[in-house]
């Protein structure tokens, strides 16, 4: 399990997740996520298409393409392809997880979630809490 992180580390990792979000090609919402274990970043993800696909995220009418991956699922998938594992890690994400991502977070053994903004539907956060995984909204001050 992740060692207790200080407020300064939590804020630092959320700032990094915000920066990772800028790599998304989505025009509607740019979301970034990082997985951390023992204060080491073990994986990153942002919302985008699977490897090998053109990385445009929406149809011309602005509707999200059905094959776009969420930032959390991207980070978990990348971790699965590495020599790391996500068991006991902490997820830092710019937008609270949706229900589908919450299921992946539970199955991946992630122990804690911090997020910067609440998604319109909090079913994912509620499921995480039902599973005993703390999911906390953190507000960053501009004075960092």
SERO-4910 file (N, C-alpha, C, O; in steps of 0.05 Angstrom, whole numbers):
BEGIN
 pado doro    nc1    nc2    nc3   cac1   cac2   cac3    cc1    cc2    cc3    oc1    oc2    oc3
  Unk    A     17    -24      0      0      0      0     18     25      0     39     25     12
  Unk    A      8     46    -14     23     71    -16     28     82     12     10     83     29
  Unk    A     52     91     17     58    104     42     43    130     43     36    142     22
  Unk    A     37    140     66     22    165     69     36    188     56     60    193     61
  Unk    A     22    201     39     33    224     24     26    250     37      4    254     47
  Unk    A     45    268     38     41    294     49     23    311     30     21    304      6
  Unk    A     12    332     40     -4    350     23     12    360      0      2    363    -22
  Unk    A     37    366      5     55    377    -16     58    357    -38     57    364    -62
  Unk    A     62    331    -32     64    310    -53     38    307    -68     38    304    -93
  Unk    A     16    307    -54    -10    304    -67    -14    326    -87    -22    321   -110
  Unk    A     -9    350    -79    -12    373    -96      7    372   -120      0    378   -143
  Unk    A     32    363   -115     51    361   -136     42    340   -157     43    346   -181
  Unk    A     32    317   -149     24    297   -168     -1    306   -183     -5    299   -206
  Unk    A    -19    321   -170    -42    332   -185    -34    353   -205    -46    354   -227
  Unk    A    -14    368   -199     -4    388   -219      8    373   -243      4    381   -266
  Unk    A     22    351   -237     33    335   -259     11    323   -276     13    323   -301
  Unk    A    -10    314   -263    -33    303   -278    -46    324   -296    -54    318   -319
  Unk    A    -47    349   -286    -57    371   -303    -40    375   -327    -50    380   -349
  Unk    A    -14    373   -324      5    376   -346      1    354   -366      2    358   -390
  Unk    A     -1    329   -356     -6    306   -374    -31    309   -390    -32    302   -413
  Unk    A    -52    321   -378    -77    326   -392    -73    343   -417    -89    340   -436
  Unk    A    -53    360   -418    -50    378   -441    -41    362   -466    -43    373   -488
  Unk    A    -33    337   -463    -26    321   -486    -50    309   -500    -47    299   -523
  Unk    A    -73    310   -488    -97    300   -501   -104    316   -525   -101    341   -525
  Unk    A   -114    303   -546   -123    318   -570   -153    323   -569   -164    333   -589
  Unk    A   -166    316   -548   -195    321   -545   -200    351   -546   -186    367   -534
  Unk    A   -222    358   -559   -230    386   -559   -251    392   -538   -254    415   -530
  Unk    A   -264    371   -528   -285    374   -507   -274    375   -479   -282    392   -463
  Unk    A   -256    357   -473   -246    354   -445   -219    341   -446   -216    319   -456
  Unk    A   -199    354   -434   -173    342   -432   -169    332   -403   -170    347   -384
  Unk    A   -165    306   -401   -162    293   -375   -135    279   -373   -127    266   -392
  Unk    A   -122    283   -350    -96    269   -346    -97    253   -321   -111    259   -302
  Unk    A    -81    231   -320    -80    213   -297    -52    203   -294    -37    198   -313
  Unk    A    -44    199   -269    -18    186   -263    -22    166   -241    -38    171   -222
  Unk    A     -8    144   -243     -7    124   -221     19    127   -206     41    130   -219
  Unk    A     18    128   -180     41    132   -164     44    110   -143     24    102   -131
  Unk    A     68    100   -139     74     80   -119    100     88   -106    120     93   -119
  Unk    A    100     89    -79    124     97    -64    136    123    -75    160    126    -77
  Unk    A    118    143    -80    125    169    -90    139    168   -118    153    187   -125
  Unk    A    136    146   -132    147    144   -160    123    142   -179    104    128   -174
  Unk    A    125    157   -201    105    155   -222    110    129   -237    131    125   -248
  Unk    A     90    111   -236     94     85   -250     79     84   -277     84     66   -293
  Unk    A     60    102   -281     46    103   -307     31    130   -309     24    143   -290
  Unk    A     27    137   -334     12    162   -340     -9    155   -361     -7    135   -376
  Unk    A    -29    171   -363    -50    168   -384    -65    194   -388    -67    210   -370
  Unk    A    -75    197   -412    -93    219   -418   -114    209   -437   -111    188   -449
  Unk    A   -137    223   -439   -158    213   -456   -149    215   -485   -140    236   -494
  Unk    A   -153    193   -500   -145    192   -528   -151    165   -539   -163    148   -526
  Unk    A   -143    161   -564   -150    136   -578   -129    114   -572   -107    120   -564
  Unk    A   -136     89   -578   -117     67   -574    -93     71   -592    -94     84   -612
  Unk    A    -71     58   -584    -46     59   -600    -51     52   -629    -66     32   -634
  Unk    A    -39     67   -647    -42     61   -675    -66     75   -689    -67     74   -713
  Unk    A    -83     87   -673   -106    101   -685    -99    130   -688    -82    141   -674
  Unk    A   -112    143   -707   -110    172   -710   -120    184   -683   -141    175   -673
  Unk    A   -106    202   -671   -113    211   -644   -133    234   -643   -131    251   -625
  Unk    A   -152    235   -661   -174    253   -659   -196    240   -642   -202    217   -646
  Unk    A   -207    255   -624   -225    243   -604   -254    247   -609   -271    234   -596
  Unk    A   -261    265   -627   -290    271   -632   -296    270   -661   -279    274   -679
  Unk    A   -322    264   -667   -332    267   -694   -333    297   -700   -329    313   -682
  Unk    A   -339    303   -725   -340    332   -733   -362    347   -718   -360    371   -714
  Unk    A   -383    333   -708   -404    346   -694   -398    348   -664   -415    358   -648
  Unk    A   -374    340   -655   -365    344   -628   -371    320   -609   -362    320   -586
  Unk    A   -385    300   -619   -391    276   -603   -365    259   -600   -351    255   -620
  Unk    A   -359    250   -576   -336    234   -572   -337    207   -586   -358    194   -586
  Unk    A   -315    199   -599   -314    174   -613   -317    151   -592   -306    153   -570
  Unk    A   -331    129   -599   -335    108   -580   -310     93   -571   -311     79   -551
  Unk    A   -289     95   -586   -265     80   -579   -244     97   -564   -222     87   -559
  Unk    A   -251    121   -556   -233    138   -540   -230    125   -512   -250    118   -500
  Unk    A   -205    124   -503   -199    114   -477   -199    137   -457   -189    159   -463
  Unk    A   -209    132   -433   -207    152   -412   -179    152   -401   -164    132   -403
  Unk    A   -171    174   -388   -144    177   -378   -137    154   -358   -115    143   -359
  Unk    A   -156    148   -340   -151    127   -320   -146    100   -333   -127     85   -326
  Unk    A   -163     93   -352   -160     67   -366   -134     66   -382   -121     45   -384
  Unk    A   -126     88   -393   -101     90   -407    -77     85   -389    -59     70   -395
  Unk    A    -77     98   -365    -56     95   -346    -54     66   -336    -33     55   -333
  Unk    A    -78     54   -330    -78     27   -320    -69      7   -341    -54    -11   -335
  Unk    A    -77     11   -366    -69     -6   -388    -39     -4   -393    -25    -24   -397
  Unk    A    -28     20   -392      1     24   -396     17     11   -374     38     -1   -379
  Unk    A      6     12   -349     20     -1   -327     20    -31   -331     40    -44   -325
  Unk    A     -2    -42   -341     -4    -71   -346     16    -81   -366     24   -104   -366
  Unk    A     24    -63   -384     44    -71   -405     73    -66   -396     92    -70   -411
  Unk    A     76    -57   -371    103    -51   -361    112    -72   -341     98    -92   -337
  Unk    A    134    -67   -328    144    -85   -307    132    -78   -280    138    -92   -260
  Unk    A    117    -56   -279    104    -47   -254     77    -61   -250     67    -73   -269
  Unk    A     66    -59   -226     38    -67   -223     25    -45   -206     38    -31   -190
  Unk    A     -1    -42   -209    -16    -20   -196    -26    -27   -169    -38    -10   -156
  Unk    A    -22    -51   -159    -32    -59   -133    -21    -41   -111      3    -39   -108
  Unk    A    -39    -28    -96    -31    -11    -74    -22     17    -83    -13     33    -66
  Unk    A    -25     23   -108    -17     50   -118    -38     71   -112    -60     65   -103
  Unk    A    -31     96   -118    -50    118   -116    -54    130   -143    -34    134   -158
  Unk    A    -78    136   -150    -85    149   -176    -91    178   -171   -107    186   -154
  Unk    A    -78    195   -187    -83    224   -187    -95    230   -215    -83    224   -235
  Unk    A   -118    242   -215   -132    247   -240   -145    275   -239   -154    284   -218
  Unk    A   -147    288   -262   -158    315   -263   -188    315   -261   -200    336   -254
  Unk    A   -202    294   -268   -231    292   -267   -238    266   -253   -226    245   -258
  Unk    A   -258    267   -235   -265    243   -220   -273    220   -239   -285    225   -260
  Unk    A   -266    195   -232   -272    172   -249   -301    168   -255   -318    171   -237
  Unk    A   -307    159   -279   -334    151   -286   -338    122   -274   -319    111   -263
  Unk    A   -362    112   -277   -368     85   -267   -351     63   -279   -341     46   -265
  Unk    A   -347     64   -306   -330     44   -319   -301     45   -310   -289     24   -305
  Unk    A   -290     69   -307   -263     71   -297   -261     63   -268   -240     51   -260
  Unk    A   -281     68   -252   -281     60   -224   -279     30   -222   -264     19   -205
  Unk    A   -292     15   -240   -290    -14   -240   -262    -23   -245   -252    -41   -232
  Unk    A   -249    -10   -265   -221    -16   -271   -202    -10   -248   -184    -25   -242
  Unk    A   -207     12   -235   -191     20   -212   -193     -1   -190   -172     -8   -178
  Unk    A   -217    -10   -184   -220    -31   -164   -205    -56   -172   -190    -67   -156
  Unk    A   -209    -65   -196   -196    -90   -205   -166    -88   -207   -152   -108   -203
  Unk    A   -156    -63   -211   -127    -59   -213   -114    -58   -186    -89    -56   -184
  Unk    A   -129    -58   -164   -118    -57   -138   -108    -30   -129    -92    -28   -110
  Unk    A   -118     -9   -141   -110     18   -134   -122     24   -107   -146     19   -102
  Unk    A   -106     36    -89   -114     39    -61   -127     67    -54   -141     69    -35
  Unk    A   -121     87    -71   -130    114    -64   -132    130    -90   -117    125   -109
  Unk    A   -152    148    -91   -156    165   -115   -159    194   -105   -173    199    -86
  Unk    A   -144    212   -118   -146    240   -114   -154    253   -141   -144    245   -162
  Unk    A   -173    272   -140   -181    285   -165   -185    315   -161   -190    324   -139
  Unk    A   -183    330   -183   -185    359   -182   -213    370   -187   -220    392   -178
  Unk    A   -229    355   -202   -255    365   -210   -275    342   -210   -267    320   -218
  Unk    A   -299    346   -202   -319    325   -201   -332    322   -229   -340    342   -241
  Unk    A   -334    298   -238   -348    291   -263   -378    295   -257   -387    294   -234
  Unk    A   -393    300   -278   -422    306   -275   -438    284   -261   -458    290   -248
  Unk    A   -428    259   -263   -441    236   -251   -421    225   -230   -400    216   -238
  Unk    A   -429    224   -205   -411    215   -184   -414    185   -178   -405    176   -157
  Unk    A   -426    170   -196   -430    141   -192   -403    127   -189   -401    108   -174
  Unk    A   -383    136   -204   -356    124   -202   -344    128   -175   -333    109   -163
  Unk    A   -345    152   -165   -335    159   -138   -350    143   -117   -338    132    -98
  Unk    A   -376    141   -120   -392    126   -101   -385     96   -101   -383     84    -79
  Unk    A   -380     85   -124   -372     57   -126   -345     52   -112   -341     33    -98
  Unk    A   -326     71   -117   -299     68   -105   -302     68    -74   -290     52    -61
  Unk    A   -318     86    -64   -322     88    -35   -336     63    -24   -330     54     -2
  Unk    A   -355     52    -40   -368     26    -32   -347      4    -30   -350    -14    -13
  Unk    A   -327      5    -47   -306    -15    -47   -284     -9    -26   -265    -24    -24
  Unk    A   -287     12    -11   -268     19     10   -243     34     -1   -223     36     13
  Unk    A   -246     45    -25   -224     61    -36   -230     90    -33   -249    101    -44
  Unk    A   -214    104    -17   -219    133    -13   -215    148    -40   -197    143    -55
  Unk    A   -234    166    -45   -233    182    -69   -238    211    -60   -260    218    -52
  Unk    A   -217    227    -62   -219    254    -50   -215    276    -70   -197    276    -87
  Unk    A   -233    296    -69   -231    320    -86   -211    338    -72   -213    344    -48
  Unk    A   -191    348    -87   -171    366    -77   -172    392    -93   -173    392   -117
  Unk    A   -171    414    -79   -171    440    -92   -143    451    -90   -131    453    -68
  Unk    A   -132    459   -112   -105    470   -113   -107    501   -110   -124    513   -122
  Unk    A    -89    512    -95    -87    541    -93    -67    550   -114    -48    535   -120
  Unk    A    -71    573   -125    -54    583   -146    -26    591   -135     -8    597   -150
  Unk    A    -23    592   -109      1    601    -96     23    579    -94     41    582    -78
  Unk    A     20    558   -108     40    536   -106     66    544   -119     85    529   -119
***
